Amino acid sequence: MSVAEVSLESTIQQLAQQAHAASLSLATLPRATKDAVLLTLAKLIEEREDSLREANAKDLEAGAANGLSKPLLDRLELTPKRIAGMAQGVREVAELPDPVGREMESHQHPQGFTIKKVSVPIGVIGIIYESRPNVTIDCAALCLKSGNATILRGGKEAFYSNNALAELIHEALQQHGVTPHAVQIVPTTDRAALNILLKLDDYIHCIIPRGGEALIRFTAENARMPVIKHYKGVCNVYVDAAADAEMATRIVVNAKCQRPSVCNAAENLILHRKTLDTGWLQIARALTDAGVELRCDEASGQALEKAGILYTPVNPELDYHEEYLDLILAVKTVDSADEAVAFVNTYGSSHSDAIVTGDVATAQRFLEGVDSATCYWNVSTRFTDGYEFGLGAEIGISTDKLHARGPMGLNELTTYKYQIVGEGQIRE
Amino acid sequence: MSVAEVSLESTIQQLAQQAHAASLSLATLPRATKDAVLLTLAKLIEEREDSLREANAKDLEAGAANGLSKPLLDRLELTPKRIAGMAQGVREVAELPDPVGREMESHQHPQGFTIKKVSVPIGVIGIIYESRPNVTIDCAALCLKSGNATILRGGKEAFYSNNALAELIHEALQQHGVTPHAVQIVPTTDRAALNILLKLDDYIHCIIPRGGEALIRFTAENARMPVIKHYKGVCNVYVDAAADAEMATRIVVNAKCQRPSVCNAAENLILHRKTLDTGWLQIARALTDAGVELRCDEASGQALEKAGILYTPVNPELDYHEEYLDLILAVKTVDSADEAVAFVNTYGSSHSDAIVTGDVATAQRFLEGVDSATCYWNVSTRFTDGYEFGLGAEIGISTDKLHARGPMGLNELTTYKYQIVGEGQIRE
């Protein structure tokens, strides 16, 4: 290794060790201190709007010079509205209940002592993310509230903005006597730093990657510690033979069109063959009126052709796996709810899937048989979201199976320990 | 790759795919069917004692020929008592409540629909273990009861025994119309098969390694899917200045001596300096009477020297990290409970740690500050065990932070999904 490589490795290792040491004291930090830090941070974000915009301007300028696309530059920009939104978000996190110290279960041992399962912070959480600088504040606030130390590794496009935000976080921490190692930013945009970070499983307990599928795959494949993630959202809506056509139309249009660029938008529509001649035409007209391109299998396409509705033939192995994030919908015809369930389990991404039906038994088969984080009956997939689920806030959505599934709020940033209190009992 | 390698890879991949397909149907298997399979299995284990012992004799013979040590041969043997114990264990699992389908939380959305968090099986669980063949039955029973498909990879020493047990499992599954792919054994002892298995994260959702530290490290470093594990049990007992000497003696002797070969036995004793002249001598005499070798730091050693009690000087960086699994105890002197907490967090393995004290505030600092799965106040560490914790059975103990910590029972073999039931609600 070169001198520079050795030095980078020791810098990142020291940062992780400091985070680990900080996590041990954060675990017992009283709620009042955590909330005071958050309220100070919210005030600082508002007061320092000008310097935040100055730092952000440097990133925007560099981005423009490096040919960053218009949508990426837009995501990068810290507008006054976004800055106010960050401060407001931090205040809302302060108001949420403390997720640490909840008694989750309790067991009375026959020898007369009590075994309590109590929620505790996870420890050190690494967040790997891309250009939006508000993620810096959102994640720092949620991790601090849940008593975790945080290592933030944002995109190089937002380097100045993220550092300016980190300065405010450190100022808020120090005003209340909390170690600045509670929230640290990786001090370089060197990709090698990320590789080093992902090997430090002695100090970092969990990584949450937020961004495109390539970033998430890189993180999952290289991390030695657990990674909580979702690669993509290929959500399905199944319109059953026993569906109400009005309701099905409303749900399918909402799931596809209300905000096509997000992970809980529908990408595949599954139709029971019995819906092809009536309900399907109503749904298809509403979708094409909303500007949706329909990519149909043979049966659903023929039905449209007879009715004079435009469509494109589907390429099953490409389209059914695809997260369009756009006004495109792939359509599949099935002969039974079981076939629909099998389709969802094959092509979906275990994120959010819905059935529209009036039949209770069929709905139950779907809710139980679909192996996804969130399964809907007669409700749009668009509700998969921490706020909508009553979690108060969201650090991400998981399609993993262990620890956290679906929207992740403060409780999902905690784990538990057992505390056992007795009077000298020994095992016989 | 050679033809043999290609063939091994496709064999293992097919096995994992079959397990994944089986897991989707196991997820909705009614409790009655799962319990019926288990009761049939218990009966078959008893009825086929002779053929089990025949298969086991082949393993014992091969083991002896290959120079397997006496303790390993002992662990490998299926005695009539152990066979009866396996059958009894399976019956006990059948009696436990079904961990699947528990409503864990429920949230009423303002738009009038309900979001339920419901327990579901994890999916496919891989168990990697060493010579004891009863693990085959224990793990298969617990995974089946929790609705998971299982891939079992036992040690090559127990190959014939494990296959004989797997035959009984398949017979029991088939008698009740359950696919034999619910429980599969890796059909080769080739180490390459393990490497292939650990990469199949598309089909296998979790790996639980059970065995020595080397096996567990190999698994954790090579698996692409989450691994739930504990490397070792370096458990600590801290005797505070405010400890009752009688109680401290009872707990330390129990934690060290009652069964020194298990992971919840104490390996380090931490003494508050104020205990050195009185309590420590009482504890040390009881320990040496029980045949324990004491490896002492300077202060604790000098106190023994004055009292004429034998000891060995400790080598801190070796001894305090060591899991002796034997009648050896390393001793450390501290000036405060905080120093004890820091020692536990540095040298312990986050498994089970105890404080003995009469002081509530000190106990609280220890229970909160020690970053371990189970923290005891005035109770022996020996209680860390699924049965003792009221879990009914145990598939292992985790010192990881995510998903499961401490003893893992049936509930820890489940995850959750959200089920949302509405009447056509869409997101505005």
Interface residues (C-beta under 8 A of the other chain):
Chain A: L24 A27 T28 H107 H109 F113 I115 I122 G123 H205 C206 E221 R224 P226 I228 D244 E246 M247 R250 I251 V253 N254 A255 Q258 N345 A363 L367 E368 G369 D371 S372 A373 T374 C375 Y376 W377 N378 V379 S380 R382 F383 T384 E388 F389 G390 D400 K401 L402 H403 R405 G406 T415 Y416 K417 Y418 Q419 I420 V421 G422 E423 G424 Q425 I426 R427
Chain B: L24 A27 T28 H107 H109 F113 I115 I122 G123 H205 C206 E221 R224 P226 I228 D244 E246 M247 R250 I251 N254 A255 Q258 N345 A363 R365 L367 E368 G369 D371 S372 A373 T374 C375 Y376 W377 N378 V379 S380 R382 F383 T384 E388 F389 G390 D400 K401 L402 H403 R405 G406 T415 Y416 K417 Y418 Q419 I420 V421 G422 E423 G424 Q425 I426 R427
